[in-house]
Amino acid sequence: MSRFFVCAAVMMIVTYLVRAIPFTMFRRKVKNRFFRAFLYYVPYAVLTAMTLPAALYATESLLVAAAGLLTATLLAYRGRGLVVVSLSACGAAFVATLLLRLLP
């Protein structure tokens, strides 16, 4: 049980440091255009790096995952809402799974 608390404390400290260090390092507004653009796109890059592998390997087949991912990408690009995109991606993956099972 004590190992759990040690691990939780380490995670708490690391999470706090990741959020606190930028506030202590950058006391004034960042004026460099390149660095501002870099900081602007970091959350999107990290979210993509975490989500894309999970989306591709969430199903039993890479083709099924690709069908769901392609559906979600197209609908999101067209400006559909989160609920519509996620339900459509799940539906596309389900239909692709059924189609793959019908093939010999």
Wavefront OBJ file of the C-alpha trace (Angstrom):
o trace
v 0.000 0.000 0.000
v 2.873 2.384 0.692
v 4.176 1.914 -2.864
v 0.850 3.238 -4.142
v 1.246 6.436 -2.127
v 4.837 6.881 -3.305
v 3.755 6.482 -6.927
v 0.830 8.860 -6.426
v 3.126 11.440 -4.808
v 5.649 11.198 -7.652
v 2.891 11.623 -10.237
v 1.521 14.600 -8.310
v 4.941 16.275 -8.162
v 5.674 15.661 -11.848
v 2.265 16.996 -12.864
v 2.735 20.061 -10.695
v 6.230 20.750 -12.070
v 5.072 20.468 -15.668
v 2.479 23.149 -14.971
v 4.560 25.351 -12.659
v 7.857 25.547 -14.545
v 6.494 27.606 -17.467
v 5.071 30.169 -15.037
v 8.405 30.575 -13.304
v 10.464 30.696 -16.509
v 8.285 33.071 -18.529
v 7.420 36.050 -16.377
v 6.616 38.374 -19.260
v 4.775 37.853 -22.524
v 6.602 35.787 -25.141
v 7.160 37.997 -28.203
v 9.088 35.644 -30.486
v 6.711 34.607 -33.301
v 8.338 31.218 -33.837
v 8.229 30.300 -30.149
v 4.629 31.518 -29.782
v 3.585 29.414 -32.784
v 5.452 26.445 -31.322
v 3.667 26.818 -27.977
v 0.334 27.238 -29.738
v 0.607 23.908 -31.582
v 2.121 21.788 -28.784
v -1.226 20.765 -27.232
v -2.582 19.672 -30.608
v 0.560 17.692 -31.408
v 0.553 15.956 -28.025
v -3.148 15.143 -28.270
v -2.645 13.701 -31.753
v 0.368 11.668 -30.643
v -1.664 10.163 -27.801
v -4.920 9.623 -29.694
v -3.831 8.321 -33.093
v -2.101 5.109 -31.925
v -4.987 4.377 -29.570
v -7.493 4.848 -32.389
v -5.572 2.609 -34.761
v -5.068 -0.254 -32.321
v -8.423 -0.136 -30.508
v -9.997 -2.780 -32.707
v -9.064 -6.276 -33.811
v -8.290 -5.123 -37.351
v -6.340 -2.174 -38.693
v -8.847 -1.865 -41.561
v -11.732 -1.450 -39.122
v -9.818 1.178 -37.204
v -8.917 2.985 -40.421
v -12.589 3.072 -41.446
v -13.583 4.646 -38.154
v -10.663 7.066 -38.176
v -11.316 8.134 -41.764
v -15.000 8.685 -41.013
v -14.181 10.744 -37.933
v -11.585 12.795 -39.797
v -13.897 13.607 -42.696
v -16.818 14.573 -40.476
v -14.644 16.664 -38.167
v -13.125 18.426 -41.172
v -16.638 19.269 -42.363
v -17.366 20.895 -38.988
v -19.678 18.331 -37.429
v -20.055 18.174 -33.662
v -18.221 15.830 -31.323
v -21.220 13.566 -30.700
v -21.942 13.168 -34.420
v -18.286 12.485 -35.202
v -17.815 9.910 -32.454
v -21.080 8.073 -33.091
v -20.426 7.990 -36.831
v -16.903 6.676 -36.311
v -18.211 3.945 -34.028
v -20.899 3.092 -36.584
v -18.376 2.944 -39.418
v -16.126 0.672 -37.386
v -19.087 -1.558 -36.552
v -20.156 -1.818 -40.192
v -16.567 -2.495 -41.265
v -16.334 -5.281 -38.658
v -19.537 -6.860 -39.970
v -18.299 -6.619 -43.561
v -14.962 -8.215 -42.667
v -16.743 -11.104 -40.940
v -18.799 -11.772 -44.070
v -15.676 -12.154 -46.187
v -14.191 -15.667 -46.298
l 1 2 3 4 5 6 7 8 9 10 11 12 13 14 15 16 17 18 19 20 21 22 23 24 25 26 27 28 29 30 31 32 33 34 35 36 37 38 39 40 41 42 43 44 45 46 47 48 49 50 51 52 53 54 55 56 57 58 59 60 61 62 63 64 65 66 67 68 69 70 71 72 73 74 75 76 77 78 79 80 81 82 83 84 85 86 87 88 89 90 91 92 93 94 95 96 97 98 99 100 101 102 103 104
